[in-house]
Amino acid sequence: MSPKTNKAIETPTKTSQAPTKTSQQAPKTNIIEFSLFAPYNKGAALMGSFSDWKEIPMKKGKDGYFRTEVKLEDGVFDYKFKVQSLSWFFEPDQWVEVIDPYATDVDESKGVGTVRIKDGKKIVDTYVWKHDDKPLPPDHQLVIYELHVADFTGGEDDPNPRGKYKHVIEKLDYLCGLGINAIELLPVKEYPGDYSWGYNPRYFFATETSYGTTAELKELIDECHARGIRVIMDGIFNHSEASCPLTQIDHDYWYHHAPRDPDNNWGPEFNYEHFDENLQTYPARKFIGDAVRFWIEEYHIDGIRYDAARQIANYDFMHWIVQEAKKTAGMKPFYNIAEHIPETTSITNVDGPMDGCWHDSFRHTVTVHICGDTFDVEQLKDVIDCKRQGFLGATNVVNYLTNHDHDRLMVELGKRNIFDAEAFKRAKLGAVILMTAVGVPMLWMGQAIAEYKPKTPDPAKIDWTLLENDLNRNLFEYYKGLIHLRKNNHALYTENIDFFHENAEAKVLAYTRWNGEGSRVVVIANFSGNYLAGYTVPNFPADGTWHEWTHDFDIESGNGQIVIDLPEYEAKVLVWQ
């Protein structure tokens, strides 16, 4: 898809005279190349607004690309391809119309891609980046906020529809106030229709038009960077939507012929094992590699969450794509996160391809303990300290109490008839464990204000009016304080943790976090429904003055112990003074 420029036209002739008015107004005509990779298809043609939709023949080269050149003035044009399909669900060599798989802008209502020409080159838009020089936090310092563009805004009493990139920008001050320094966007690649979570990508280089323009997405990312917030994209690379152009061109060239796991199938699955001997290329790897490099170069993203890594099931490919991502990102921090359910240490450890992995056992284990379903101290210790599960470091896991795939904690509590102040108390206990466990914490949108809508594929706007309620506002301030605590006590960035006290009968667990510079934090958690007055915690890490963060008071420890009141389903957080 690289544009070809007519140098004789593009380069002005040197002259001692000023250009005439006529020459100033004369449109610049450029020779632009259109290409389509379809190495085993017999024929292809280009159609566009520039040809009154008449077919322009394309010639195939030895590299497998069909190409043609068109003279175009600077401007915006619609186009599509017509190709003799090799897909098994069409008649042999049937001519089908397809949108360019590499189209960076798509109008599905017209069934076309859109190309913009400026100064003789294909461009995505004319956006000028303003904040590329701003420093961004490293992986171990991240507090991630997962959000869906369509549902993140618009829950207020607002007569106007909201849910676009520009409306997310309006909420960045809220995220900054909370202390968030990374957002993880549910997929924003173009999908069918105007509402979806985005896990059905049809076009891998085009952005979802219902959220706004390409320039507006760039402005969102730019404004995040201005505030020191990294932007992680959710990447869908195990499958595509059924009508992705690649499925129409030559299905089995890029995809497995049939689902390998019918019970966990969401669309045609990319075949990363298929190697084209003639062209010496892995077709699916080539396509996804081009997409990943494009998103990093064009949109300046700071990380990728790889959906359904278990279903990809190809570590060679994942090693390669992660290295391609990091090479493209250059010196800037770039976090590669796998969704592998259930999690596995092999995907992050010494020979593993990824930097981090979604820690789903953390969610499950902490949830059932907060809800009072069980108490298993060994299970709790395993998820609070991921090293006990075999992970090597703090950035190897992303901890969460919920995400887009699961009901929120308030819903889980409600299922058990736990409501109002009692539910909020338990939500705070979960927040403490999330922010003090080994790993990178992640919040699902609305979590910090106790949004209680259950998981649904239908529109579910965040109810921002919840912040007007005392309990909800108090939970927000609690999360805000915990995030501040994390940023100011770097013990919580490390892998260091010691479970120095456990009492299965009383359902109490205590642990300490520390670093080599003197930062030390202790958590004492009561997972029971009993108020434990004057509870003695033995084997305390150090004698002296500690500050109890949750209720803002100092307390002394001595003789290797501390005595403290432990309300039901509450955690005390002690910071070394």
N, C-alpha and C positions, 0 to 999 in steps of 0.2 A: 504493500500500500504506500510505498514511498513515492512522493510526488517528484516528477521530473520537471525541471525548469528550463525553458528556452533562454539560454544565457544572453543571446543576441538581443532578445527583447527586454530581459530583466535589467541588464547593465546599461545605464545611460551613457551616451556618447559625450566625451569631454568637448566642450565648446567654450569660447570666450564670450558668447552672447547669452543673455538670459533666455530661458525658454519662453516661447510664445504662449499666448492664452489658449490657442488651439491645442498645443502639445500638452499643456497642463491638464486639460479636460479630456484628452484622449484616453479611452479605457485601455488598460494593460491586459493583453491577452497572453495567457500562459499555457504551455503544453503540460497537461496533468496526466499522470499514469494511473490507471485503475487496474487492480490485479485481484485474482481469485485463486487460491491454492486448492486445486482439485486434480491431483496427478493422474488419476485413472479414469476420469470422466472424458467422454468423447468430444463434447462441445460445450461452449459457454458464450454468452453475449451480455453486453452492458446495455441498459436502458436508463434514460434519465430525463429530467425536465429540460436539459440542454439539448436533447435530440428529439423533442416532442414525443418521447417514449418509443421512438423507433429503435429497433435492435442494432447495436454496433457490434460486429463480430470481434471475438477475442481469439488470439493465437496462443497456443500452449508451448512453453519452452521445455527444455530438458529438465529443468528444476521442478517441474510440476505446476508451475503458475500459468494461468491464462492471463494475458495482458492486452491492453489497448491504451491508446493515448487520445486525449480530447483537448481541443483548444478551449479554454475557459477564461473569462474575465474574473477578476476578484469578485466574490459574492458567495451566496448560499444556494446550493442545488440539491434536489432530491434525486436519488438513483436506486437501482436494484440490479440484480443479476438474473439471468435465465440460464439454466444449466441442465444438461442431460444427466439425470440422477442415476446413481448406482445403488440406491437404498432398496432393500429387499421388499419394502411395502409399496413400491411403485412398479409400474410396468417397466420392462427392460428399456433403458435409455430414454425414459419418458422425460420430456422437457418440463421443468418446474421453475417457478419464480422464487427467488430467495433474497432476503436482505443480506448485505455484506456481513459475514461473521465478525469482521473487524470494524464495523461501523461504530463511530464514537457518539453518534446521535441518531435516534430512531423515532420515526413517527408511525406507530403501529396502526393508527386509524387509516393511514394511506398505504401501509405496507411497504414503506421505503426507509432507506437510510438517508441521512443528510450529511453533506460534505460542505465545509466552509473553506474558501480559498482566499488567502491574503498574501500579497507580495509574492505570488507565484508558488505558494506552498499550501498544502493541506494543514489546517490548524483545527484544534478543538474549539477554542474561543480566544478572546483577546485579554483575558484576565491577567493582571500584573500582580505578582506576589509581593507582599509588603513586609512580612514578618519572618522570613526565612532565617534571619540572623538571631532570633530569640533562642536562648538555651532551653532545652527540654529535659525533663527528669529521666534518670536511668531506670532500667527495668525494676530493680529492687525497691525503688521508692514509689512505685505506682499504686494508686488507688483508682481502680477502674469503675466506670459507670456504664453499664450496658443500656442502650436505648433504641427504640424503634422510632424513626423520624415521624411517621404518620400519627403515632399515638402520644408522643412525648408532650405535645402542646395542644391546646384547644379544649381542655377540660374545664376551663373557667366559664363563668357566665358571659360568654362571648358570642354575639350574633353572627360573627364572621367565621367561616371555616378556617381552621388552622391545622398545621401538620406538615410544614415544609422546612427546607433547610434554613430559610431566613428566620423562621419562628424558633428554631433551635438556637440560633444566634441570640435571640432575645432572652433565652433562658441561661446563657452562659454565666451571667453574674450569679444566678442561683447556684450553679455547680461550683463556681469559684468560692462562694460563701460556704458551701458545704466542705470544701477542701479537695474536691476531685481534681486529679491531674492527668487523667486519661479517660476518653470516652471510647466505647466499642459500639460501632454502629451495626445494627442488623443490616443484612445485605442491601446495598443501594444500586446494584446492577439492574438494568431494565428487565422487568418481568411482565407477563401478560396482565392486562387490566390496570386499575388504579389503586387497588388495596391488596396488600399481601405482606407477610413477614419477609418476603424476598428470597425464600429458599427454593424458588423455582426459576432460576435465572435463564433467560432466553438469549440475551446478548451480553457478552462478557466484557465489552469495551464501552458500552453505552450506560449512562446513568438513568435511574428511574425518573421519568419526566414528570410524574405526578408530584414529586418532591421539589421540583424547581429545575433550573438550568444547570449546565455544567459549571458556569461561572459562579452561580450561587453556592454550589457544593464547595468549590474552591474557596470562596469567601468564608464559608463556615469553618473549613480546615484552617485557613489563614488566621481567622479570629481566635480559634482555639490556640494556635501556636503563639499568638500575641499574649495570651494569658498563661502560657506555660503548660498547656493541656495537649497531650499527645492524642492522635486519632488512630484507632485500630479498626481495620475493616474486617467484617465477617466475609470470608472467602469460601464460596461453594465450588469445590473442585472435584468432588467424587462423582457428581452427576450434573446434568443440565435439564431444563424443561424439555418436554417431548418434541416441541416444534422449533427447537434451536436450529439455525440454518445448517449446522454441521450434520444433523440427523437427516436433513433433506438432501444433502449433496451426496454423501457416501457414508451411511450410518456405520457400517462395520469397520471403516478405516479409522475412526476415532473412538468408537465405543465397543464394549462387549456386546455380542449379539443378543444375549439374554441376561436378565438379572442373575447375579451370582448368589444373592441372598434374597429371595422373594419377600421374606418377612420384613426386611429393612431396605426397601427399594423406593426411591422417590423420583425416579426418572432414569433416562439412559445413562449408563455408568461409563465414564472414561476408561479406556483401556491403556494403562501406562506401560504394559508389557509389550504391546505391539510395536515391532521394529520394522520399518520399511527398508529392506535390503537394497533396493534399487537406488533410493535417494539417501540412504544412510542417515535416517532420522526416526525418532519416535514421534509420530504425528500428534498424539494427545499431549505429550510433554511439551512439544514445540508450541502448541496453541496456548496452553495454560502459562507457560513461561513467558510468552509474549504478553499475555494479559497481566501477569504480576508485575513485570517490568514497566508496563504502561501505567498502571495505577500508581506505582511509586514515583515514576518520573513526572507524570502529568498532574497527579493530585497530591503529591508530597505526603503520602500516608506514612505512619510511624510503626506499623505492625499489622499482622494478619492473624486472624483466628481461623484455623482450617477446620471447616465443618466436616463431621463424619469421617475423621481420620481412620477409624477402625474399618470403615467400608472401603476406603482407598486401598488400604492393606498393601502398600508398596513403599517400603522404607527407602529403596534406591531413588525412587522419584521424589520422595519427601526430602531426602538429603539434598538432592539436586535443586529443588525449587527453593528451599530455605537459603542455600548458598547463593542462588541467583538473586533472591530478594535482598540479601545482605550486601552483595556486590553492588547492586543498583542503588541501595540506600547510602552507600559510602560510609562516611564517618558518623552520620547521625545514628542515634540508638534505634534499633528495630527489633521488635518483640514478635517471635513466631510461636503461636499457641495452638496446640492440638485439642480438638474435642474428640477424645477417645473414651467412649463409655462401654464398659467400666475402664477407669484409668489404668495405665500400665507404665511402670518405670522405664521400660525399654524405649519408650518414645522420647525420653528426655535425657537419659543417663549417658555415660561416656560415648557409646556408639549410637545414641539416639539422634534423630534428625532435628527435633524441636527444642526450643528454649523452655517452653512451659506446657502444661497440660491442665485442662479443666479437671478440678478435684471433686468429682461427683460424690464420692464416699463421704467427704466432709459435709456436704449438704444433707445427705440422708442421715448420717449419724448424729449431727448436732440437732437437727430438726426433731428426731424422735426423743432425744434427751430433754430438749426444751419443752416439748409437749407432755413430758412425763410418762411416755409409753414404756420406757425401760431405763435401766442404769447399768452400763457395762463400762467400767473404768478403763479397761484395756482398749476397747474400741474408741473411746474418747481420746485417749492418749495417742492412738495410731493416727487419727486425722488431725489433731492439733499439732503433732510433730510428724510431718510427712516423711522424715528420715526413717522412722520406724517401719514405714511401708516400703522403704528402699529407694526413695528419691534422694538426690544428692544435695540439693540446695534450695534456698528460699524462693528463687525465681522459677523453680521446676513445677510449681503448682499454683493455680489460680483458685483461691478459696471463695465460696459463695454460699449463702443461705438459700438463694433461689436464683432463677434466671428465666428467660422467656419460655423455656420448655416445661417449667414446673409451676405449680401454684405458689403464690406468695406465702410467707410465714404466717401472716395474719389469717389467711384462708385456712391453712393447716390447723391453726389454733381454734378457729371457728368451728371446724369440723368436729372438734372435741369439746364443743360448748365452753370454750375459754374466750371471754370477751372483755371489753372495756379495760379498766385499769390493770386487771390481772394479765390480759394479753399484752399490754404495753410493757409491763414489768418483764415478761418473758422475752419480748422482742429486744429489750435492752440487754438481757443476758446473752442472747444470740449475737448482738452487735459487739459485745466485749470479746467473745470467743473469736469472732471473725477478724477483728482488728488486732488481736494479740497472738493469734496462731502463726506458726511458721508458714510463710507463703505470701503471695500477692492477693490482697482482698479485692473483691468485685461486688458491686451492688447492682441489682436490677432496678430500672427506673421506677420511682415511686416508693421504693423500699424505706427510704429515710423518713418518709412522712406517713408510713403505715397504710399505703394503698392496699385495699382489700379485694379488688376485683380478681376473680379466678382466672386461670389461664383460658384463653379463648382465641381462635383464629379470626374472630370478628373484630371490628373496631372497638377499642377499649381505651379511651383517652384517660390520661392521668387526671385525677380530680385534685387540682391544685388548691381548691377551696379548703381542703383538709388542713392546710397550714393555719387556718383561722381558728381551729380547735386547740385547746390548751394541751391535751394529751399528745396530739399529733405534732404540734410545734415543739413540745418538750422532747419528743423522740428525735426530731430533726436536730435540735441543739445537742442532744446526747451523741448522735453520730458525728456531728461537727466537732465536738470536743474530743471524741476518740480519734478522729482523723488527725486533729491537731496534736494530740498526744503521740500518735505514731510518728508524725513528722519531726517532733522535737525530742524523741527518745529513740535513738537509732539502734538501741538494743532490739527493737521490733523489726529491724531490717535484716537481722542476722539469722543464722541457722541454730544459734545457741538456745537451748531450752532444757530445763531440768524439772521433772515432776517430783517435788520434794515431799509432798504429802497427799495421801489418798485415804479415804474412809468410805468403803463401800456401803456400810450400814447407814451412815449419815448422809451419803451421796454428796460428799465434798471432794473436790479435786483442786490442788494448788500447784502452780508452776511458776518458775522464774525465767525471765529473758534477760540477756546481758550482752554487752560488747566489751572490747578491750579498752575503751576510752572512759569507762566509769558509769555508763548508762545502765540502769538496772530497773526492771519492772516486774512486779509480782502480781499474779492473778489468783484469787481465792474464790472459787465458784461453788455455790450451793444449788444442786440440782434437785432438791427435795421440796416438798410442800410444808416443811417445818421451819419455824423461826428458831435459829440456833443462837441463843443469847450467851455471851461470854465464851465463845468457842475458842479453844486453845489449838493453835496451829504449831506443831513442833517442827524441828529441823529447819528453822527459818534461815534464809540465806545469809543475813547479816544483822548484827545488833546495832541499833541506833534509831535515828529519826526517819520515818517514812511519811509521805504525803498520800492520804487516801483521796484518790481523784474523784470518785463518784459523788461523794458528799463534802469534799473540800475541807478536810481536817488533817492535822498531823497526829501521828500515833507512834509510840515507842515500842521497839522490840528489844528483848533482853534475855539472856540465858538461853539463846538459841530458839526462842519461841515468841509468839505474839498472841495476844488475847483480843478477840474482836467479835462483834455481833454480826451474824450472817442471816439476813432475812431470807425467806423462802424464794427460790428461783431468782437469786440475785448474785452478782459477782462484785467483789471488792477489787479495786485496782490500786496498788500501792507503788509509788514512785520513790526511788532512793533520793534522799536529800543531801 
